[in-house]
Amino acid sequence: MTTTQHETTVKLDQLRDDLNAYSQAAAEIEKWKAVQAAARARIEEALGEAEVGTIDGLRAVTWTHSERTTLDAKRLQADLPAEVLAPYLRTTVVRTFKPVAAGGLR
C-alpha cells in the first residue's frame, strides 16, 4: 500500500477482470432499470386510478394510494438559525465506491 497526503493506494492489477465485470454489470443494471421503468409506466397508465391489475383473472399487480409525512429539512435549515439546528445535526463518514475509466480497463 502507498499513502499520499490524502489517499491510500493499492495495486489491483490482479483484479482487473473483477473491475471490468463490475463495470459491465453496472451498465447492464442501468439498461434493465430503463426497461423496468418503461414497463412500469405502461402498466401504471393502464391501471389509471385502479389499485389492482389482473392477468387471466388473477391479481397480478397492486398500486395502492398511501400518505406519508416527512420533515422538510431544507426548509427547516432555511427558516431556523444555525445555532438552533446545531444540536440536531449529525455528521457521518461514508466511503464512495466509484470505478474510474483509467488503468487499462476493458
ABEGO torsion letter per residue (X at the ends): XBBBAABBBBBAAAAAAAAAAAAAAAAAAAAAAAAAAAAAAAAAAAAEABABBBBGGBBABBBBBBBBBBBBAAAAAAABBAAAAAAABBBBBBBBBBBBBBGGBX
